[in-house]
Amino acid sequence: MGLTTDITSDNTHFTIGLDEKFDFAKVHDFKEAYSALPPDVQVVEVDLAKTEYMDSSALGMLLNMQKSLSGRDLTFQITHCRPQVARILKISRFDKKFDIS
């Protein structure tokens, strides 16, 4: 499956949901998921509820997404992190760049 995308009916909240592994194999799909973001979107959420493993390329993908969309006034959220994933994000200081829950 890889990843899923969802957008609210008012086009303001866009969610990318990832499966068990968030790694280099997802580079193309992840970038494609946010590349045609509607102009009304205010929140970009990356839902890691199912993610048990992420590597350094996943961290790079998150940073690249934020950089790619930096010209827009967006809130970036990483949600539903499992403990091991939350630990990686905290050690990498991603809590300074993203809202993490």
C-alpha positions as CSV (number, residue, x, y, z in Angstrom):
1,M,0.0,0.0,0.0
2,G,2.7,2.6,0.9
3,L,0.8,5.7,1.6
4,T,-2.6,7.3,1.5
5,T,-3.8,10.9,1.1
6,D,-6.9,12.6,2.3
7,I,-8.2,16.2,2.2
8,T,-11.1,17.7,4.1
9,S,-14.2,18.8,2.2
10,D,-13.2,22.4,2.6
11,N,-9.7,21.7,1.2
12,T,-8.0,23.2,4.3
13,H,-6.4,20.1,5.9
14,F,-4.3,17.6,3.9
15,T,-3.2,14.3,5.4
16,I,-0.6,11.9,4.2
17,G,-0.8,8.5,6.0
18,L,2.1,6.1,5.9
19,D,2.3,2.4,6.5
20,E,4.6,0.4,8.6
21,K,7.9,1.5,7.0
22,F,8.7,5.1,6.1
23,D,12.0,4.8,4.2
24,F,13.8,5.5,1.0
25,A,11.3,3.3,-1.0
26,K,8.6,6.0,-0.4
27,V,10.6,8.9,-1.8
28,H,8.7,9.2,-5.1
29,D,5.3,8.5,-3.7
30,F,5.8,10.9,-0.8
31,K,6.9,13.8,-3.0
32,E,4.1,13.2,-5.4
33,A,1.6,13.2,-2.6
34,Y,2.2,16.9,-1.7
35,S,3.4,18.3,-5.0
36,A,-0.1,19.3,-6.2
37,L,-1.4,20.7,-3.0
38,P,-4.6,22.8,-3.5
39,P,-4.1,26.5,-2.7
40,D,-6.7,26.5,0.2
41,V,-4.7,24.0,2.3
42,Q,-3.6,25.5,5.7
43,V,-2.5,22.3,7.5
44,V,-0.3,19.5,6.2
45,E,-0.5,16.4,8.4
46,V,1.8,13.4,8.2
47,D,0.0,10.6,10.0
48,L,2.4,8.0,11.4
49,A,-0.1,5.8,13.3
50,K,0.9,2.7,11.4
51,T,4.6,3.5,11.1
52,E,6.9,1.3,13.1
53,Y,10.1,2.1,11.3
54,M,11.6,5.2,9.8
55,D,15.1,5.8,8.5
56,S,17.2,8.9,7.8
57,S,15.8,9.3,4.3
58,A,12.3,9.7,5.9
59,L,13.7,12.6,8.0
60,G,15.0,14.1,4.8
61,M,11.7,13.7,3.0
62,L,9.9,15.5,5.8
63,L,12.5,18.4,5.6
64,N,12.3,18.5,1.8
65,M,8.5,18.7,2.0
66,Q,8.7,21.6,4.4
67,K,11.3,23.3,2.3
68,S,9.4,22.7,-1.0
69,L,6.2,24.3,0.5
70,S,8.0,27.1,2.4
71,G,6.5,29.8,0.3
72,R,3.1,29.1,1.7
73,D,1.6,29.8,5.1
74,L,1.2,26.3,6.3
75,T,1.2,24.4,9.6
76,F,3.0,21.1,9.4
77,Q,1.9,18.3,11.8
78,I,3.3,14.9,12.5
79,T,0.6,12.9,14.3
80,H,-0.1,9.6,16.0
81,C,3.6,8.7,16.4
82,R,4.4,5.3,18.0
83,P,7.0,5.6,20.9
84,Q,10.0,4.4,18.8
85,V,9.2,6.8,16.0
86,A,8.5,9.7,18.4
87,R,12.0,9.0,20.0
88,I,13.7,9.3,16.6
89,L,11.9,12.5,15.8
90,K,12.8,14.0,19.2
91,I,16.5,12.9,19.0
92,S,16.6,14.5,15.6
93,R,15.0,17.7,17.0
94,F,12.1,17.6,14.6
95,D,9.9,18.9,17.5
96,K,11.5,22.3,16.7
97,K,10.3,22.2,13.1
98,F,7.0,20.4,13.2
99,D,4.0,20.1,15.6
100,I,4.4,16.5,16.8
101,S,1.7,14.6,18.6
